[in-house]
Amino acid sequence: MHSPARERLWPAAGAILTIDLGAIRANWRWLRDRVAPAACGAVLKADAYGLGAALVGPALLAEGCRDFFVAHLEEGIALRQDLRGQPGAEEARIHVMHGLFDGTEREALAHGLIPVLNSLEQVAGWAGLSRAEGRRLPAWLQLDTGMARFGFSAGELDRLLEDGRDLAAVEPIRVMSHLACADEPGHPANAAQLGAFNAMRRRLPHLPTSLAASSGIFLDRAWHGDLVRPGVALHGVAPLPRGENPLRPVLRLDARVVQTRSVPAGTAVGYGHSFTTRTPSRLATIAVGYADGFLRSASNRGRAMWKGMPMPILGRVSMDSIVLDASALPENALRPGDTVELIGPDHDLEAVAEAAGTIPYEILTSLGQRYHRRYETGAPGSSGEVLQPTGPTVTA
Ligand SMILES: *Cc1c(COP(=O)(O)O)cnc(C)c1O
C-alpha cells in the first residue's frame, strides 16, 4: 500500500491519519445537489469533527459553501481566521449555534459572527449590543420543537413575543430547529417536530428556515427547510444505519507494528489478562492506544485489517498500544515498522464504532493529536497535492 517514499514522510509517528479533502468536497457537492434548491451549509464544530477545521473550512469555501456552523464562540473566531484571505471569505457566514454568553457579544460582532439565539437571555444580550451599536444586528432564532436541548419552547416564545422589544431590537434572519430522531425515518418524532416547527414559526415574522442535519437530508424534502446543516455526512458516514451509502469515505488510519511474537496456547495477553490464547498464536503489537483516541471499549472486540484479512484485538487496549492476532497472516508477513489498517476501505468508521459500542461521531471526534496527519486534495487514484497542517506535526 505504502511506497517507500511515503513511508519516509512519517518515520517518527506511531500511526498516520490520512484525510481526503477531495472526498469531503465531493460529499458536500453531493449533498448540495440533493437538497437544491435549498442551500447547503457545513457544520465544522469540534475542529470539523476532529479532522481539522483549518483545512476542511477553506476546502469547503473553495467548493462554494458559504454557511458554516460551530458550537462555541471560540470555534467561530478560529474559523474566521482560518478562512481569512481565501477567495469568498468575505461572503462566508459563520454561525455560533450555542449562542453567546453574557458579555461576549462584542467579541462575536468584532469577528463578524452570527449567533443563534436560544433563550430570552441571549436575545436580551444581542439586543443590548444592537442598541449600543445603533443598528439591528443579524441573528438566527432557534426553536425547541421536541428535543429539550436548545432554543425557545412554545411558552418561552410566548414571552419573547409578549414583550417584543428585545426581538424588535435585533434582526432575526432565519429560524432553525434540530431533529432528535432523524436517523430513524419512521420515527413519529420526525413528523411531530416538523409540525411543531411550522406552527411555531408562523407566530414569527416570515423567515427562511433550517431544520435538517445529515440524517434529516435523507428524509423527505419537507424536512430540509431553506438551508441544511450537514456535519458527519461530509465525512462519509452513512446518514442512515441501513441502506446504501452514497457518500465517499474520507479518512484512513494506518498503525505501525512495533513488535511481533509467537506464543503458545494458554498465553495471557495485556492488562488484567482479559484474553488467553487457546491455540499457538502469532501476535503483533501496534503503536496506537486509547491515548490516541482509539477507544478502550474496543478491547477484545475491535480489529485491524491487513490486505483484507481481519486481525482481532486481543485483550485490553492499552494507553499507547494494542495487541493484534496475526495468526491468520502468512508467517513473517508483518515486520516492525509495517502498517495495518485501523480505519479505511476494509474497515469503515461504522464498523469501528460498532466494535467500540459507540457511534461514528465519537470515533471521529476522539481522533487524537499524536497521529501524523496527511491531507490529500486530489481525486481518487491521483497522487494529489499534500497539505501539511500548521501546528505540531511530524514532517519529513
Ligand atoms: C451537530 C449539529 C449538526 C450537524 O449534525 P450531523 O448529524 O453531524 O449532520 C447540525 N445542527 C445542529 C444544531 C447540531 O448540533
The ligand as an SDF file (V2000), in Angstrom:
LIG
                    3D

 15 15  0  0  0  0  0  0  0  0999 V2000
  -24.0630   18.8360   15.2780 C   0  0  0  0  0  0  0  0  0  0  0  0
  -25.2190   19.5630   14.7010 C   0  0  0  0  0  0  0  0  0  0  0  0
  -25.4690   19.4840   13.3250 C   0  0  0  0  0  0  0  0  0  0  0  0
  -24.7370   18.5240   12.4170 C   0  0  0  0  0  0  0  0  0  0  0  0
  -25.1610   17.2190   12.7330 O   0  0  0  0  0  0  0  0  0  0  0  0
  -24.7540   15.9400   11.8340 P   0  0  0  0  0  0  0  0  0  0  0  0
  -25.6260   14.8580   12.3530 O   0  0  0  0  0  0  0  0  0  0  0  0
  -23.3130   15.7000   12.1010 O   0  0  0  0  0  0  0  0  0  0  0  0
  -25.0130   16.3000   10.4290 O   0  0  0  0  0  0  0  0  0  0  0  0
  -26.4690   20.2840   12.8040 C   0  0  0  0  0  0  0  0  0  0  0  0
  -27.1940   21.0920   13.6030 N   0  0  0  0  0  0  0  0  0  0  0  0
  -27.0090   21.1710   14.9250 C   0  0  0  0  0  0  0  0  0  0  0  0
  -27.8390   22.0710   15.7400 C   0  0  0  0  0  0  0  0  0  0  0  0
  -26.0260   20.3960   15.5300 C   0  0  0  0  0  0  0  0  0  0  0  0
  -25.8430   20.4430   16.8510 O   0  0  0  0  0  0  0  0  0  0  0  0
  1  2  1  0
  2  3  1  0
  2 14  2  0
  3  4  1  0
  3 10  2  0
  4  5  1  0
  5  6  1  0
  6  7  2  0
  6  8  1  0
  6  9  1  0
 10 11  1  0
 11 12  2  0
 12 13  1  0
 12 14  1  0
 14 15  1  0
M  END
$$$$
